[in-house]
C-alpha cells in the first residue's frame, strides 16, 4: 500500500480498565485515541490549537463515520495512521486507520469531518492558502467507507424515544479547547444503549444469564454543538431497526439547560454470542417486543 501522505498519529495498548462487558475495547476509548491522532495531524499542517490561538480560531469535529471491523481485546497493541481525504473551503475530511500492531490487521476506520471555526462564536472560517497547501500535501485518495450506502433517515419526531442518560460534564472529560471531548459523548451514548435495550428485555441480567451482549459495528456521528465542564447532558434514545440479530439505535444528546442539540449518534450493532464471538438470532419474544418500540421516521 502506498504510504505517501499517511502519518503515524498514535501507538499504544488496550488497558484492562478500557474493556467493556463485551470483553473488548470500549468504543469511547477509541475516541480518546482519535483525539490524539487528530491533534497530531493538525499539528503537522499548522492547524493545531497552538498555531491558531493567536487568531482566535480552532478546528472542531462536526461529524464522522466509524466502521469497527475487528475486535481489540485487553493487552492488544495498536497504532493509528492518519491522512487527509479531502480539503474543503472551511475544513477537512480526515481518515484514521486503527491497526493491530501485532499482525498489522486493519481493525477500525474513522472518517472525520473537521471544521475551522472562530473559537468565540463557532462560526466557520475559510482555510488560508497556506493552510490549504499544507493540507493538500497530506491528501490521499481514499474512497468513503460508506460509499454506495444510503444513510438511514433520522427520526423527525419524539415518538419511540426514551430518557436514557442524564448527568453533568466532568473536568476530566474536557479536551484542549475546554469542551467535552468526543469520548465524553460516546461514553454517554454507550450507557444509553442499556436503557433502550432493557425496554424490550435485553437487560443486564439477560446478558449475564444468556452470555449475550450488544456489539457495535458502525457509527454515524454529528456534533452540531458542544458542552463544557458543568453543563448538563441529557440523552434520549430510540430503536430504528430490529433484524434477525442486528439492532440499529439512534441517540440525541442535548444541553439540558438550554435544549440545544449537541450531538447525535446513529449506531448499528448485533446481538452477540459472547462465547462464539459471532452474531446470534434475537429470541423471538425479545424481537417481537422490540418491534413494537420502533421510532417513527
C-alpha positions in Angstrom: 0.0 0.0 0.0 1.2 3.5 -0.9 2.1 5.2 2.4 2.6 8.7 0.9 0.6 11.2 2.8 -0.1 8.9 5.8 1.3 9.9 9.2 1.5 7.6 12.3 -0.5 9.5 14.9 -0.9 7.1 17.8 0.8 4.0 19.2 -0.2 2.2 22.4 -2.1 -0.6 24.0 -5.6 -1.6 25.3 -5.6 -1.3 29.1 -7.6 -3.6 31.3 -9.8 -0.7 32.5 -10.7 0.1 28.9 -12.5 -3.2 28.3 -16.3 -3.4 28.5 -18.9 -6.0 29.2 -18.5 -7.4 25.7 -14.8 -8.1 26.8 -13.3 -5.9 24.1 -12.0 -2.3 23.7 -14.8 0.1 24.7 -15.8 2.3 21.8 -15.4 5.6 23.8 -11.8 4.8 24.3 -11.2 4.6 20.6 -12.3 8.3 20.5 -9.8 9.3 23.1 -7.2 7.9 20.7 -8.9 9.6 17.8 -8.5 12.9 19.7 -4.7 12.2 20.0 -4.5 11.3 16.3 -6.4 14.5 15.3 -4.1 16.7 17.4 -1.1 15.0 15.7 -2.2 15.5 12.1 -3.4 19.1 12.7 0.0 20.0 14.3 1.8 18.8 11.2 -0.3 21.0 8.9 -0.4 24.1 11.2 -4.0 23.8 12.3 -3.5 22.7 15.9 -4.7 24.7 18.9 -1.3 26.5 19.4 -1.0 27.5 15.8 -4.5 29.0 15.7 -4.6 30.5 19.2 -3.3 33.9 18.1 -6.1 34.4 15.6 -8.8 33.1 18.0 -9.6 30.1 15.8 -9.7 26.3 16.3 -10.5 23.1 14.4 -13.5 21.2 15.8 -15.1 17.9 14.8 -18.5 18.2 13.2 -19.2 14.6 12.5 -18.0 11.3 11.1 -18.4 7.7 10.1 -16.8 4.8 12.0 -16.6 1.2 10.9 -15.5 -1.3 13.5 -14.1 -4.3 11.6 -12.2 -6.4 14.1 -12.2 -6.6 17.8 -9.3 -5.4 20.0 -9.1 -7.2 23.4 -7.3 -6.4 26.7 -3.5 -6.1 26.3 -3.7 -5.9 22.5 -1.2 -3.4 21.0 -2.4 -0.9 18.4 -1.2 2.0 16.3 -3.0 4.5 14.2 -2.2 6.3 10.9 -4.0 9.4 9.6 -4.2 11.2 6.3 -6.4 13.8 4.7 -9.1 12.5 2.4 -10.5 15.9 1.3 -9.7 19.6 1.7 -12.8 21.8 1.8 -13.2 25.6 1.9 -13.6 25.7 5.6 -12.3 22.3 6.8 -11.0 18.8 6.2 -12.1 15.2 5.9 -9.6 13.2 7.9 -9.3 9.4 7.7 -7.9 7.4 10.6 -7.0 3.7 10.5 -6.6 1.7 13.7 -4.2 -1.2 13.1 -3.3 -4.2 15.3 0.4 -3.7 15.9 0.8 -7.5 16.4 -0.2 -8.6 12.9 -0.9 -5.3 11.0 -4.6 -6.1 10.5 -7.0 -3.1 10.0 -9.4 -3.0 13.0 -11.3 0.3 12.7 -11.6 3.2 10.3 -12.9 6.7 11.2 -13.7 9.3 8.6 -13.9 12.6 10.5 -15.2 15.9 9.4 -13.3 18.8 10.9 -14.2 22.5 10.5 -12.1 25.6 11.1 -14.2 27.9 13.4 -14.0 31.1 15.4 -13.5 30.0 19.0 -15.9 32.5 20.5 -18.8 32.2 18.1 -18.0 28.8 16.4 -18.8 30.5 13.1 -16.9 28.7 10.2 -13.8 30.4 8.8 -12.1 29.7 5.4 -8.8 28.0 5.2 -5.9 30.3 4.2 -4.0 29.4 1.0 -1.0 28.3 3.2 -3.3 26.0 5.3 -4.8 24.5 2.2 -1.4 23.9 0.7 -0.1 22.1 3.8 -3.3 20.0 4.0 -3.1 19.0 0.3 0.4 17.7 0.9 -1.1 15.0 3.2 -4.1 14.2 1.0 -4.6 10.6 0.0 -7.1 9.0 -2.4 -9.5 7.1 -0.2 -13.0 6.1 -1.2 -15.5 6.9 1.6 -16.1 3.8 3.7 -19.8 4.2 3.3 -19.7 4.8 -0.5 -22.7 3.4 -2.2 -24.7 3.2 1.1 -27.7 5.4 1.8 -27.7 6.8 5.3 -30.9 5.8 7.1 -33.4 8.6 7.7 -33.2 10.1 11.1 -36.4 10.3 13.2 -38.1 13.7 12.9 -40.2 13.5 16.0 -40.0 12.2 19.5 -42.2 9.0 19.2 -40.3 6.0 20.5 -37.6 7.9 22.3 -36.9 7.1 26.0 -34.8 9.0 28.5 -31.5 7.1 28.6 -28.8 9.2 30.2 -28.7 12.4 32.4 -25.6 13.8 34.1 -23.0 16.6 34.0 -19.8 17.0 32.2 -16.8 16.4 34.5 -13.5 18.4 34.4 -11.5 15.2 33.4 -13.7 15.0 30.2 -12.6 18.3 28.8 -10.3 18.5 25.7 -7.7 21.1 24.8 -10.4 23.5 23.9 -12.1 23.3 27.3 -15.0 21.5 25.7 -16.2 17.9 26.3 -14.1 15.6 24.2 -15.6 13.1 21.8 -15.1 10.3 24.3 -17.4 12.1 26.8 -20.3 11.9 24.4 -19.6 8.3 23.4 -19.5 7.1 27.0 -23.0 8.5 27.5 -24.3 7.0 24.3 -22.9 3.6 25.3 -24.6 3.9 28.7 -27.8 5.0 27.0 -27.9 1.7 25.0 -28.5 -0.3 28.1 -31.7 1.7 28.8 -33.3 1.3 25.4 -32.3 -2.4 25.1 -33.7 -3.1 28.6 -37.1 -1.7 27.4 -37.6 -4.9 25.4 -36.0 -7.3 27.7 -32.3 -7.1 26.6 -31.4 -6.4 30.2 -28.0 -6.7 32.0 -29.5 -9.8 33.8 -30.4 -11.3 30.4 -26.9 -10.6 29.1 -25.2 -12.2 32.1 -27.5 -15.2 32.1 -27.5 -16.0 28.4 -24.0 -14.9 27.6 -25.2 -12.3 25.1 -24.3 -8.7 24.5 -24.8 -5.8 22.1 -21.7 -5.3 19.9 -21.3 -2.3 17.7 -20.0 -2.3 14.1 -20.9 1.1 12.8 -21.3 4.7 13.9 -22.7 7.8 12.1 -22.0 10.9 14.3 -22.8 14.5 14.2 -21.7 17.3 16.6 -23.8 20.4 15.9 -22.9 21.9 19.3 -20.6 21.5 22.3 -20.8 21.1 26.1 -18.3 22.5 28.6 -17.5 21.4 32.2 -20.5 21.6 34.4 -23.0 21.6 31.5 -25.9 19.1 32.0 -26.1 16.4 29.3 -29.4 14.7 28.6 -29.7 11.8 26.1 -32.9 10.4 24.6 -32.7 7.2 22.6 -34.9 5.2 20.2 -34.8 2.0 18.2 -34.5 2.5 14.4 -34.3 -1.1 13.1 -34.5 -4.6 14.5 -33.5 -7.5 12.3 -32.7 -11.2 13.0 -29.6 -10.3 15.0 -29.0 -6.7 14.1 -30.2 -3.6 16.0 -29.9 0.0 14.9 -30.2 2.7 17.6 -30.5 6.5 17.4 -29.3 8.8 20.2 -29.9 12.6 20.7 -27.8 14.5 23.3 -28.9 18.0 24.3 -27.8 20.6 26.7 -30.4 20.1 29.5 -30.3 23.8 30.5 -30.8 25.3 27.0 -32.4 22.4 25.0 -29.6 22.9 22.3 -28.9 19.8 20.3 -25.3 19.0 20.9 -24.6 15.5 19.4 -26.4 12.6 17.6 -25.3 9.1 17.0 -26.9 6.5 14.7 -25.4 3.2 15.9 -25.6 -0.3 14.4 -24.7 -3.5 16.2 -25.5 -7.1 16.7 -26.9 -9.4 19.4 -23.5 -11.2 20.1 -22.9 -14.7 21.4 -20.0 -13.9 23.9 -18.6 -17.4 23.7 -18.7 -18.0 19.9 -17.9 -14.2 19.3 -20.5 -14.3 16.5 -23.9 -12.7 15.9 -26.8 -14.7 17.3 -30.5 -14.5 16.5 -32.6 -12.5 18.9 -35.0 -14.7 20.8 -38.5 -14.3 19.2 -40.1 -12.8 22.4 -37.4 -10.1 22.6 -37.6 -9.3 18.9 -41.4 -9.0 18.9 -41.3 -6.7 21.9 -38.5 -4.6 20.2 -40.5 -4.2 17.0 -43.4 -2.5 19.0 -40.9 0.1 20.2 -39.5 1.2 16.8 -39.4 5.0 16.3 -41.4 6.6 13.6 -39.3 8.2 10.7 
